[in-house]
Amino acid sequence: MPVIPRPPFDPECEAALSQLTVRLPSTVTDDMIPAIREGAAALFPSVESSIGDRPVDIEHRTIPGAGGAPGIDISIMYPRGKSSGAPGVYFIHGGGMFLGDRFLGAEQLAGWVDALGVVVVTVEYRLAPENPDPAPVEDCYSGLVWTAANATEIGIDATRLVIAGESAGGGLAAGTALLARDRGGPALAGQMLIAPMLDDRNNTFSSEQFDGVGLWDRRINLFGWKALLGERLGTESVSHYASPARADDLSGLPPAFIDVSSTETFRDESVAYATKMWAAGIQAELHVWPGGFHGFDNVAPTARISIEARAARTAWLRRIFG
């Protein structure tokens, strides 16, 4: 089989990638999930160490699920001492639909609280395959509804509420924004989609380029989607709330920030989603970072493109919040 040419990794990112001692296996089966979850959890710092010495407080709550669903755990990060009328970020974690928890990415969230004075709500949605679609996106929507309804009590100005997510969480954030539009709220000031997992069809050129390459390749991506969708994977019975790239109409959505790497599976579907937003008259800011593998800024935080990527996200939030 011929090798498909691909852009090179950024040297700093490639060096960090080569030093990783633990990676997802090239082939995953359902029986491997518990061990993979346990191993992945051990790799990430605790939420307390992620916050570090920043002036950030955190509170944990359980809120009602919708329609008889189990309660949903959330955590709320505040500027120390709390404040009223602060901008809000509702965050959805990554993990390919079958991994992770609401503290994945907490270091970046704590940085936003510290730098911008925002209140962050991060949600623990149910994971696949034990809880297939639509459970994850419905949990995310329920958490957003709760956040908007309780905005004053937790110190958020509901008119300045942004939804954000990374990887699988980016796809869920896009799907939740579509649900909010179609169900008449809550209103969102913006949506931040970080390397989002948007398209279960896995038929882009970049998904072919990054097969067996990087941290999240074509094969593990297909496994994540299969965990979420089961036998519906790739069929016309998949909802655009689960796979937002399938949405025909993106009108009426809030402005978006979308970032992705030139050297990862999600590149082309992210670019296509931004293009579709522009065609619908929606403002979208798109960044394609040259040479960063999926999740590069978490693995190589001191790389120049990692610093620039995180600065761009913070700058966009600052503009959205005014």
C-alpha positions in Angstrom: 0.0 0.0 0.0 1.6 3.4 -1.0 2.5 5.8 1.7 0.3 9.0 1.6 2.5 12.1 1.9 1.7 14.3 4.9 3.0 17.6 6.2 5.8 17.3 8.8 5.3 17.6 12.5 6.6 20.8 14.2 10.1 19.9 15.5 9.3 20.8 19.1 6.0 18.8 19.0 7.7 15.8 17.3 10.3 15.7 20.0 7.7 15.7 22.7 5.7 13.0 20.9 8.8 10.8 20.6 9.3 11.0 24.4 5.8 9.8 25.3 6.0 6.4 27.0 2.3 5.7 27.0 0.0 5.8 24.0 -3.3 4.4 22.9 -2.8 1.0 21.2 -3.3 1.0 17.4 -6.2 -1.4 17.8 -8.7 -1.1 20.7 -11.5 -3.5 21.6 -14.3 -3.1 24.1 -12.7 -5.4 26.6 -9.6 -3.1 26.7 -11.6 0.0 27.7 -11.4 -0.4 31.5 -7.6 -0.8 31.5 -7.2 2.1 29.0 -9.3 4.3 31.2 -7.3 3.5 34.2 -4.0 4.1 32.4 -5.2 7.3 30.9 -6.4 8.6 34.3 -3.0 8.0 35.8 -1.4 10.2 33.1 -3.2 13.4 33.9 -2.6 15.6 36.9 -5.2 16.1 39.6 -7.5 19.1 39.4 -5.8 20.5 42.5 -2.3 20.4 40.9 -3.8 21.7 37.6 -5.0 24.8 39.5 -1.8 25.1 41.4 -1.2 28.4 43.2 -3.6 30.3 41.0 -6.3 32.3 42.9 -9.0 29.9 41.7 -11.6 28.1 43.9 -13.5 25.0 42.8 -16.8 23.6 43.9 -18.4 20.3 43.0 -22.1 19.6 42.6 -24.5 17.0 41.3 -27.4 18.4 39.2 -30.5 16.6 37.9 -30.3 14.8 34.6 -33.1 15.3 32.1 -36.1 13.0 31.6 -35.2 10.6 34.4 -31.5 10.4 33.5 -29.0 10.0 36.3 -27.7 13.0 38.1 -24.8 14.8 36.4 -21.6 15.8 38.2 -20.3 19.3 37.5 -17.5 21.3 38.9 -17.4 25.1 39.0 -14.2 27.1 39.0 -14.4 30.7 40.3 -12.0 33.6 40.7 -11.0 33.5 44.4 -13.7 35.1 46.5 -16.2 34.8 43.7 -17.8 37.6 41.8 -21.2 38.5 40.3 -22.0 39.0 36.6 -18.8 37.4 35.4 -18.5 35.9 31.9 -19.1 32.1 31.8 -17.5 29.2 30.0 -19.3 25.9 29.9 -16.7 23.3 29.1 -16.9 19.7 27.8 -13.9 17.5 28.1 -12.3 15.3 25.5 -11.5 11.6 25.4 -12.8 10.2 22.2 -16.3 9.6 23.6 -15.1 6.7 25.8 -12.3 8.2 28.0 -11.7 11.1 30.3 -13.5 13.1 33.0 -14.5 16.7 33.6 -11.0 17.6 35.0 -9.3 16.8 31.7 -8.0 20.1 30.5 -8.3 21.7 34.0 -5.0 23.5 33.7 -6.2 25.5 30.7 -9.5 26.2 32.4 -7.9 27.5 35.6 -5.8 29.8 33.4 -8.9 31.3 31.9 -10.4 31.9 35.3 -7.2 33.6 36.5 -6.5 35.6 33.3 -10.1 36.6 32.4 -12.1 36.5 35.6 -14.5 34.0 34.1 -16.5 31.3 35.9 -16.0 27.9 34.3 -18.5 25.0 34.6 -17.2 21.7 33.5 -19.5 18.7 33.0 -19.2 15.0 33.6 -21.2 13.5 30.7 -21.9 9.7 30.5 -19.3 7.9 28.4 -19.8 5.4 25.6 -20.1 2.5 24.9 -22.0 1.9 28.2 -24.0 5.1 27.4 -24.3 5.4 23.6 -25.7 8.4 21.7 -27.7 10.4 22.6 -26.8 10.1 26.2 -23.5 12.2 26.1 -24.9 15.1 24.1 -28.1 15.1 26.1 -26.1 15.2 29.4 -24.1 18.2 28.0 -27.3 20.0 27.0 -28.8 19.4 30.4 -25.7 20.8 32.1 -25.9 23.9 29.8 -29.6 24.4 30.7 -28.8 24.2 34.4 -25.9 26.6 34.0 -28.0 29.2 32.3 -30.9 28.8 34.7 -28.6 29.1 37.7 -26.2 31.7 36.2 -26.9 34.5 38.8 -26.5 32.1 41.7 -23.0 30.9 40.5 -21.9 34.4 39.5 -22.3 34.3 35.7 -23.8 36.9 33.4 -26.0 34.7 31.3 -25.7 37.0 28.3 -22.0 36.3 28.2 -22.0 32.5 28.3 -19.7 30.6 25.9 -19.7 26.8 25.3 -16.3 25.2 24.8 -14.9 21.7 24.2 -11.8 19.9 23.1 -11.6 16.8 20.8 -14.7 14.7 21.6 -15.8 17.6 23.8 -15.5 19.9 20.8 -17.8 17.7 18.8 -20.2 17.6 21.8 -20.0 21.3 22.2 -21.0 21.8 18.5 -23.8 19.3 18.9 -25.0 21.0 22.1 -24.9 24.4 20.4 -27.2 22.9 17.6 -29.5 21.6 20.3 -29.6 25.0 22.0 -30.5 26.6 18.7 -33.2 24.1 17.8 -34.8 24.0 21.3 -34.9 27.7 21.7 -32.1 28.1 24.2 -30.1 28.7 26.2 -28.6 31.6 24.2 -24.8 31.4 23.7 -22.4 34.2 23.1 -20.0 31.9 21.3 -18.7 28.4 20.8 -15.0 27.3 21.1 -14.3 24.0 19.3 -10.7 22.8 20.0 -9.6 20.1 17.5 -13.3 19.0 17.4 -14.4 15.4 16.7 -17.2 16.3 14.2 -17.7 13.6 11.6 -18.4 9.9 12.1 -18.0 9.2 8.4 -14.2 9.5 8.7 -13.9 10.0 4.9 -11.7 13.1 4.7 -8.2 13.1 3.2 -6.6 14.0 6.6 -8.2 10.9 8.1 -6.4 8.9 5.5 -3.1 10.7 6.0 -3.0 10.1 9.7 -3.6 6.4 9.9 -1.1 5.0 12.4 0.5 8.5 12.9 0.2 10.8 15.9 -1.8 10.4 19.1 -5.3 10.1 17.6 -5.3 8.3 14.3 -8.0 7.0 11.9 -8.3 3.7 13.6 -8.8 4.9 17.1 -11.1 7.6 15.8 -13.3 4.9 14.2 -13.3 3.0 17.5 -14.5 6.1 19.4 -17.3 6.7 16.9 -18.3 3.0 17.0 -18.5 3.2 20.8 -20.9 6.1 20.5 -23.0 5.0 17.6 -22.8 1.2 17.4 -24.2 -0.2 14.1 -25.5 3.2 13.1 -21.9 4.4 12.4 -21.6 5.9 8.9 -25.3 5.4 8.1 -27.9 8.0 7.4 -29.6 7.3 10.7 -26.9 9.3 12.6 -28.2 12.6 14.0 -26.3 15.9 13.3 -26.4 16.4 17.1 -24.1 13.4 17.5 -22.1 14.1 14.3 -22.3 17.9 13.7 -20.6 17.8 10.3 -23.8 16.2 9.0 -25.8 19.3 9.7 -27.2 20.9 6.5 -28.0 24.2 8.1 -25.7 26.1 10.5 -27.6 29.4 10.4 -28.6 30.9 13.7 -25.5 29.5 15.6 -23.3 31.7 17.8 -19.9 32.8 16.4 -17.2 30.2 16.6 -13.5 29.7 17.3 -12.2 26.6 15.7 -8.6 25.4 16.0 -7.0 22.3 14.7 -3.5 21.1 13.6 -2.3 20.7 10.0 -1.0 17.3 11.0 -4.0 15.5 12.6 -7.0 13.4 11.7 -9.6 16.2 12.4 -8.0 18.8 10.2 -10.2 18.6 7.1 -13.5 18.2 9.0 -12.7 21.2 11.1 -11.9 23.3 8.1 -15.1 22.1 6.4 -17.2 23.0 9.4 -15.8 26.5 9.5 -16.4 26.9 5.7 -20.0 25.8 6.2 -20.5 28.3 9.0 -19.2 31.1 6.7 -21.6 30.0 4.0 -24.4 30.3 6.5 -23.4 33.8 7.4 -21.9 32.9 10.8 -18.6 34.4 12.0 -15.9 31.7 12.6 -12.3 32.3 13.5 -10.3 29.3 12.2 -6.7 28.4 13.1 -4.8 25.6 11.6 -1.6 25.2 13.6 1.3 24.0 11.5 2.7 20.6 12.6 0.9 20.0 15.8 -0.4 16.5 16.5 -3.8 16.1 18.2 -3.6 17.5 21.7 -0.2 19.0 21.0 -0.5 21.9 23.5 -1.3 19.5 26.3 1.7 17.2 25.6 4.2 19.9 24.5 3.0 23.0 26.5 6.3 24.9 26.0 6.4 24.5 22.3 6.1 27.8 20.5 2.9 26.8 18.6 1.4 25.6 21.9 2.0 28.9 23.5 0.5 30.7 20.4 -2.5 28.4 20.3 -3.4 28.9 23.9 -2.9 32.7 23.6 -5.2 32.8 20.5 -8.0 31.0 22.5 -7.6 33.4 25.4 -7.6 36.4 23.0 -10.8 35.2 21.3 -12.6 34.7 24.7 -11.5 38.2 25.7 -13.0 39.7 22.5 -16.2 37.7 22.8 -16.7 38.8 26.4 -15.8 42.4 25.7 
